[in-house]
Amino acid sequence: MDRKPDEKYPPIEPYEQGMLDVGDGNLVHWEVCGNPAGKPALVVHGGPGSGCGTRPRQYFDPDRYRVVLFDQRNCGRSTPHASDPAADLSHNTTAHLIADMERLREHLGIDKWLLYGGSWGSTLILAYAEQHPERVSEIVIAAVTTTRRSEIDWLYRGAGQIFPEAWDLFRAGVPEAEGPGDLVAAYARRTESPDPEVRARATADWCAWEDAVLSMEAYTGPPPYAGRPGRDQLAFVRICAHYFAHAAWLEEGQLIRDAGRLAGIPGVLVHGRFDLGGPLTTAWELAKVWPDAELTVIDAAGHLGGPATSRAVLAALDRFARRV
């Protein structure tokens, strides 16, 4: 397809989609775009709880890729939706999501696929790939995170050193929290409250803090978190707090410790130097222990990326499209 190297591909629509029964009363929405005979690639969205959007489709050459996207449990078009307080999140853990990815791969008849994602998506990509390395052809990650407790502590406490006014408001949202270490867990408890006003207030306070952390980055349109539709916002915060209160059910440092399992899988890591939501040190540490990873640091970018980040991701995906 003719395009400049730094231009995204034109918008495309799915040629196939469905709802996959993954057990525990959960149905996971999936869709496939591009070339049915192309190189399989899976988009793993962030959040957790953001749901898959349409923009990631445009990073893939539709003539060369068979692009699979899915909404992780309880968000997007998957059901039951976490905005409903009756939705049970006890069957929504990292292990469940890894199993869902495997079930989707088998459902679509895919042997191996490239994995692309960022932020929370990178944690899930790494966890999946370290458990099923034989099913992964390549990995492309923008904004690397591994959801260590130290990373969670930075995002929901440490970054308050840069935004003390916003952090004071965030901390005041859960006065019952027993110290900073209980802050995320206290928000998780509030998102489970039977009182809709308590859930709405916790959601608004959480999103205000997330937006404060990104406030030095350039973006257009509504705030990245507070600007989400109400239903999606409720689900996002509830799922985020649920995961981060449990450190994603991962041992501390597990994904970097076990990065040797990724040997033989080519990877491209793209990270903004001024990413205040997920500092560069995580990407740096991962690149040092993943034998086949390349790290590109984007000096002018933060967590949301920007034109240079997009160019680096496009270049990696275009290069891997040619790899058999």
C-alpha positions as a Python dict, from the first residue, in 0.01 Angstrom:
ca = {
    (1, 'M'): (0, 0, 0),
    (2, 'D'): (142, 340, -101),
    (3, 'R'): (201, 578, 190),
    (4, 'K'): (478, 780, 344),
    (5, 'P'): (683, 582, 598),
    (6, 'D'): (564, 799, 889),
    (7, 'E'): (195, 796, 794),
    (8, 'K'): (-56, 563, 956),
    (9, 'Y'): (-256, 335, 732),
    (10, 'P'): (-613, 436, 634),
    (11, 'P'): (-898, 337, 866),
    (12, 'I'): (-1029, -16, 814),
    (13, 'E'): (-1329, -208, 941),
    (14, 'P'): (-1348, -565, 1070),
    (15, 'Y'): (-1437, -838, 825),
    (16, 'E'): (-1517, -1077, 1109),
    (17, 'Q'): (-1617, -1038, 1474),
    (18, 'G'): (-1787, -1224, 1752),
    (19, 'M'): (-1831, -1296, 2121),
    (20, 'L'): (-1613, -1571, 2268),
    (21, 'D'): (-1745, -1765, 2566),
    (22, 'V'): (-1448, -1783, 2805),
    (23, 'G'): (-1637, -1933, 3097),
    (24, 'D'): (-1738, -1793, 3435),
    (25, 'G'): (-2032, -1622, 3261),
    (26, 'N'): (-1798, -1400, 3058),
    (27, 'L'): (-1820, -1325, 2687),
    (28, 'V'): (-1518, -1154, 2526),
    (29, 'H'): (-1568, -941, 2217),
    (30, 'W'): (-1318, -992, 1932),
    (31, 'E'): (-1274, -864, 1579),
    (32, 'V'): (-1042, -925, 1285),
    (33, 'C'): (-928, -670, 1023),
    (34, 'G'): (-695, -663, 726),
    (35, 'N'): (-593, -958, 510),
    (36, 'P'): (-744, -1297, 608),
    (37, 'A'): (-428, -1461, 472),
    (38, 'G'): (-191, -1209, 629),
    (39, 'K'): (54, -1234, 917),
    (40, 'P'): (-144, -1275, 1242),
    (41, 'A'): (-111, -993, 1495),
    (42, 'L'): (-293, -933, 1824),
    (43, 'V'): (-359, -586, 1967),
    (44, 'V'): (-354, -594, 2348),
    (45, 'H'): (-517, -281, 2487),
    (46, 'G'): (-419, -86, 2793),
    (47, 'G'): (-595, 18, 3110),
    (48, 'P'): (-656, -238, 3235),
    (49, 'G'): (-1017, -188, 3139),
    (50, 'S'): (-984, 59, 2850),
    (51, 'G'): (-1126, -164, 2579),
    (52, 'C'): (-992, -183, 2225),
    (53, 'G'): (-1036, 118, 1998),
    (54, 'T'): (-1014, 170, 1624),
    (55, 'R'): (-687, 365, 1607),
    (56, 'P'): (-449, 70, 1664),
    (57, 'R'): (-576, -87, 1341),
    (58, 'Q'): (-403, 192, 1147),
    (59, 'Y'): (-54, 85, 1257),
    (60, 'F'): (-81, -233, 1050),
    (61, 'D'): (-47, -272, 674),
    (62, 'P'): (-392, -416, 591),
    (63, 'D'): (-250, -597, 290),
    (64, 'R'): (6, -785, 498),
    (65, 'Y'): (-148, -831, 842),
    (66, 'R'): (-442, -1022, 982),
    (67, 'V'): (-510, -795, 1281),
    (68, 'V'): (-699, -933, 1580),
    (69, 'L'): (-837, -702, 1850),
    (70, 'F'): (-1033, -793, 2162),
    (71, 'D'): (-1193, -629, 2463),
    (72, 'Q'): (-1051, -779, 2781),
    (73, 'R'): (-1298, -914, 3035),
    (74, 'N'): (-1569, -680, 3164),
    (75, 'C'): (-1484, -379, 2944),
    (76, 'G'): (-1556, -245, 2596),
    (77, 'R'): (-1813, -470, 2433),
    (78, 'S'): (-1735, -771, 2651),
    (79, 'T'): (-1998, -880, 2900),
    (80, 'P'): (-2088, -854, 3180),
    (81, 'H'): (-1966, -493, 3189),
    (82, 'A'): (-1779, -369, 3496),
    (83, 'S'): (-1988, -52, 3505),
    (84, 'D'): (-2265, -276, 3643),
    (85, 'P'): (-2193, -325, 4015),
    (86, 'A'): (-2344, -672, 3986),
    (87, 'A'): (-2064, -780, 3750),
    (88, 'D'): (-1835, -1017, 3939),
    (89, 'L'): (-1465, -932, 3894),
    (90, 'S'): (-1339, -1231, 4092),
    (91, 'H'): (-1285, -1414, 3762),
    (92, 'N'): (-1092, -1123, 3609),
    (93, 'T'): (-720, -1164, 3678),
    (94, 'T'): (-403, -1169, 3470),
    (95, 'A'): (-419, -1549, 3457),
    (96, 'H'): (-776, -1533, 3326),
    (97, 'L'): (-677, -1285, 3053),
    (98, 'I'): (-383, -1501, 2944),
    (99, 'A'): (-619, -1797, 2917),
    (100, 'D'): (-864, -1584, 2717),
    (101, 'M'): (-590, -1491, 2470),
    (102, 'E'): (-501, -1856, 2423),
    (103, 'R'): (-865, -1951, 2376),
    (104, 'L'): (-905, -1675, 2116),
    (105, 'R'): (-591, -1787, 1931),
    (106, 'E'): (-721, -2142, 1915),
    (107, 'H'): (-1069, -2022, 1812),
    (108, 'L'): (-921, -1831, 1517),
    (109, 'G'): (-690, -2115, 1416),
    (110, 'I'): (-371, -1913, 1463),
    (111, 'D'): (-43, -2090, 1535),
    (112, 'K'): (173, -1787, 1624),
    (113, 'W'): (103, -1417, 1633),
    (114, 'L'): (279, -1085, 1676),
    (115, 'L'): (177, -899, 1991),
    (116, 'Y'): (136, -522, 1996),
    (117, 'G'): (26, -295, 2281),
    (118, 'G'): (134, -49, 2544),
    (119, 'S'): (99, 60, 2904),
    (120, 'W'): (-101, -213, 3087),
    (121, 'G'): (-109, -393, 2753),
    (122, 'S'): (266, -442, 2775),
    (123, 'T'): (231, -614, 3113),
    (124, 'L'): (-24, -855, 2970),
    (125, 'I'): (185, -910, 2656),
    (126, 'L'): (492, -998, 2860),
    (127, 'A'): (299, -1223, 3097),
    (128, 'Y'): (142, -1408, 2802),
    (129, 'A'): (466, -1435, 2605),
    (130, 'E'): (665, -1565, 2902),
    (131, 'Q'): (402, -1833, 2958),
    (132, 'H'): (354, -1918, 2587),
    (133, 'P'): (674, -1814, 2404),
    (134, 'E'): (616, -2074, 2133),
    (135, 'R'): (299, -1885, 2031),
    (136, 'V'): (465, -1545, 1982),
    (137, 'S'): (645, -1442, 1662),
    (138, 'E'): (742, -1082, 1756),
    (139, 'I'): (653, -817, 2012),
    (140, 'V'): (612, -440, 1972),
    (141, 'I'): (546, -234, 2286),
    (142, 'A'): (501, 141, 2332),
    (143, 'A'): (513, 267, 2694),
    (144, 'V'): (655, -30, 2882),
    (145, 'T'): (511, -133, 3218),
    (146, 'T'): (538, -453, 3422),
    (147, 'T'): (294, -357, 3702),
    (148, 'R'): (546, -410, 3980),
    (149, 'R'): (438, -280, 4318),
    (150, 'S'): (713, -21, 4287),
    (151, 'E'): (559, 103, 3959),
    (152, 'I'): (211, 120, 4112),
    (153, 'D'): (351, 305, 4412),
    (154, 'W'): (516, 558, 4181),
    (155, 'L'): (201, 621, 3977),
    (156, 'Y'): (-36, 658, 4272),
    (157, 'R'): (198, 814, 4528),
    (158, 'G'): (546, 899, 4403),
    (159, 'A'): (426, 1117, 4117),
    (160, 'G'): (262, 1331, 4385),
    (161, 'Q'): (605, 1488, 4432),
    (162, 'I'): (553, 1651, 4092),
    (163, 'F'): (180, 1720, 4126),
    (164, 'P'): (130, 1773, 4503),
    (165, 'E'): (-193, 1972, 4465),
    (166, 'A'): (-360, 1700, 4257),
    (167, 'W'): (-225, 1422, 4478),
    (168, 'D'): (-366, 1585, 4791),
    (169, 'L'): (-708, 1581, 4628),
    (170, 'F'): (-661, 1221, 4518),
    (171, 'R'): (-556, 1119, 4870),
    (172, 'A'): (-849, 1307, 5024),
    (173, 'G'): (-1089, 1105, 4809),
    (174, 'V'): (-1044, 803, 5038),
    (175, 'P'): (-989, 940, 5389),
    (176, 'E'): (-1035, 591, 5530),
    (177, 'A'): (-717, 464, 5358),
    (178, 'E'): (-466, 336, 5612),
    (179, 'G'): (-162, 515, 5477),
    (180, 'P'): (-35, 554, 5118),
    (181, 'G'): (8, 179, 5076),
    (182, 'D'): (-367, 128, 5115),
    (183, 'L'): (-466, 406, 4877),
    (184, 'V'): (-531, 198, 4567),
    (185, 'A'): (-703, -75, 4768),
    (186, 'A'): (-927, 188, 4930),
    (187, 'Y'): (-1032, 312, 4586),
    (188, 'A'): (-1096, -48, 4482),
    (189, 'R'): (-1328, -90, 4781),
    (190, 'R'): (-1514, 230, 4691),
    (191, 'T'): (-1567, 118, 4332),
    (192, 'E'): (-1741, -189, 4473),
    (193, 'S'): (-1974, 17, 4693),
    (194, 'P'): (-2349, -46, 4656),
    (195, 'D'): (-2395, 333, 4667),
    (196, 'P'): (-2380, 475, 4312),
    (197, 'E'): (-2274, 817, 4444),
    (198, 'V'): (-1971, 662, 4619),
    (199, 'R'): (-1873, 478, 4301),
    (200, 'A'): (-1916, 791, 4088),
    (201, 'R'): (-1709, 1007, 4324),
    (202, 'A'): (-1427, 751, 4339),
    (203, 'T'): (-1429, 725, 3960),
    (204, 'A'): (-1411, 1103, 3916),
    (205, 'D'): (-1130, 1142, 4170),
    (206, 'W'): (-928, 859, 4015),
    (207, 'C'): (-963, 1002, 3663),
    (208, 'A'): (-871, 1352, 3781),
    (209, 'W'): (-546, 1213, 3922),
    (210, 'E'): (-465, 1010, 3610),
    (211, 'D'): (-521, 1321, 3396),
    (212, 'A'): (-299, 1529, 3626),
    (213, 'V'): (-12, 1286, 3571),
    (214, 'L'): (-51, 1334, 3193),
    (215, 'S'): (-114, 1707, 3212),
    (216, 'M'): (233, 1803, 3085),
    (217, 'E'): (184, 1602, 2765),
    (218, 'A'): (44, 1736, 2441),
    (219, 'Y'): (-290, 1596, 2332),
    (220, 'T'): (-602, 1719, 2159),
    (221, 'G'): (-962, 1661, 2254),
    (222, 'P'): (-1108, 1586, 2597),
    (223, 'P'): (-891, 1476, 2892),
    (224, 'P'): (-771, 1117, 2837),
    (225, 'Y'): (-948, 975, 3142),
    (226, 'A'): (-1214, 1220, 3263),
    (227, 'G'): (-1326, 1264, 2904),
    (228, 'R'): (-1435, 903, 2862),
    (229, 'P'): (-1806, 820, 2841),
    (230, 'G'): (-1952, 756, 3186),
    (231, 'R'): (-2008, 382, 3144),
    (232, 'D'): (-1657, 321, 3012),
    (233, 'Q'): (-1508, 546, 3280),
    (234, 'L'): (-1677, 350, 3560),
    (235, 'A'): (-1554, 19, 3418),
    (236, 'F'): (-1202, 150, 3361),
    (237, 'V'): (-1153, 272, 3717),
    (238, 'R'): (-1312, -32, 3875),
    (239, 'I'): (-1094, -272, 3676),
    (240, 'C'): (-778, -62, 3722),
    (241, 'A'): (-821, -46, 4098),
    (242, 'H'): (-903, -418, 4108),
    (243, 'Y'): (-581, -507, 3923),
    (244, 'F'): (-348, -261, 4089),
    (245, 'A'): (-471, -342, 4439),
    (246, 'H'): (-347, -695, 4370),
    (247, 'A'): (-32, -597, 4174),
    (248, 'A'): (-187, -786, 3882),
    (249, 'W'): (-144, -1112, 4076),
    (250, 'L'): (223, -1119, 3972),
    (251, 'E'): (527, -1177, 4190),
    (252, 'E'): (727, -858, 4237),
    (253, 'G'): (966, -824, 3943),
    (254, 'Q'): (841, -1147, 3786),
    (255, 'L'): (823, -1026, 3427),
    (256, 'I'): (1174, -883, 3423),
    (257, 'R'): (1310, -1179, 3619),
    (258, 'D'): (1167, -1422, 3363),
    (259, 'A'): (1251, -1220, 3049),
    (260, 'G'): (1500, -1489, 2949),
    (261, 'R'): (1198, -1692, 2840),
    (262, 'L'): (1159, -1441, 2555),
    (263, 'A'): (1493, -1541, 2399),
    (264, 'G'): (1447, -1585, 2026),
    (265, 'I'): (1146, -1352, 2009),
    (266, 'P'): (1241, -1023, 1838),
    (267, 'G'): (1105, -725, 2028),
    (268, 'V'): (1088, -349, 1985),
    (269, 'L'): (1033, -131, 2293),
    (270, 'V'): (941, 235, 2239),
    (271, 'H'): (932, 461, 2543),
    (272, 'G'): (906, 833, 2604),
    (273, 'R'): (1180, 982, 2819),
    (274, 'F'): (927, 1207, 2994),
    (275, 'D'): (672, 935, 3070),
    (276, 'L'): (562, 1032, 3422),
    (277, 'G'): (303, 754, 3438),
    (278, 'G'): (559, 483, 3373),
    (279, 'P'): (919, 604, 3405),
    (280, 'L'): (1179, 491, 3153),
    (281, 'T'): (1368, 276, 3404),
    (282, 'T'): (1129, -18, 3354),
    (283, 'A'): (1187, -29, 2979),
    (284, 'W'): (1562, 9, 3038),
    (285, 'E'): (1573, -279, 3286),
    (286, 'L'): (1368, -503, 3058),
    (287, 'A'): (1583, -433, 2753),
    (288, 'K'): (1895, -531, 2944),
    (289, 'V'): (1765, -881, 3020),
    (290, 'W'): (1562, -956, 2704),
    (291, 'P'): (1825, -1082, 2458),
    (292, 'D'): (1638, -993, 2139),
    (293, 'A'): (1482, -659, 2236),
    (294, 'E'): (1563, -319, 2088),
    (295, 'L'): (1484, -11, 2298),
    (296, 'T'): (1407, 320, 2129),
    (297, 'V'): (1384, 617, 2364),
    (298, 'I'): (1177, 908, 2234),
    (299, 'D'): (1322, 1220, 2393),
    (300, 'A'): (1025, 1451, 2339),
    (301, 'A'): (749, 1207, 2435),
    (302, 'G'): (560, 1101, 2746),
    (303, 'H'): (314, 820, 2822),
    (304, 'L'): (75, 912, 2541),
    (305, 'G'): (352, 915, 2284),
    (306, 'G'): (339, 1143, 1983),
    (307, 'P'): (449, 1157, 1618),
    (308, 'A'): (796, 1015, 1687),
    (309, 'T'): (650, 729, 1889),
    (310, 'S'): (406, 650, 1609),
    (311, 'R'): (687, 651, 1353),
    (312, 'A'): (889, 406, 1561),
    (313, 'V'): (592, 170, 1604),
    (314, 'L'): (503, 188, 1234),
    (315, 'A'): (863, 115, 1136),
    (316, 'A'): (877, -188, 1363),
    (317, 'L'): (547, -330, 1241),
    (318, 'D'): (638, -269, 878),
    (319, 'R'): (971, -445, 932),
    (320, 'F'): (811, -742, 1105),
    (321, 'A'): (546, -768, 832),
    (322, 'R'): (828, -881, 601),
    (323, 'R'): (960, -1136, 850),
    (324, 'V'): (848, -1495, 787),
}
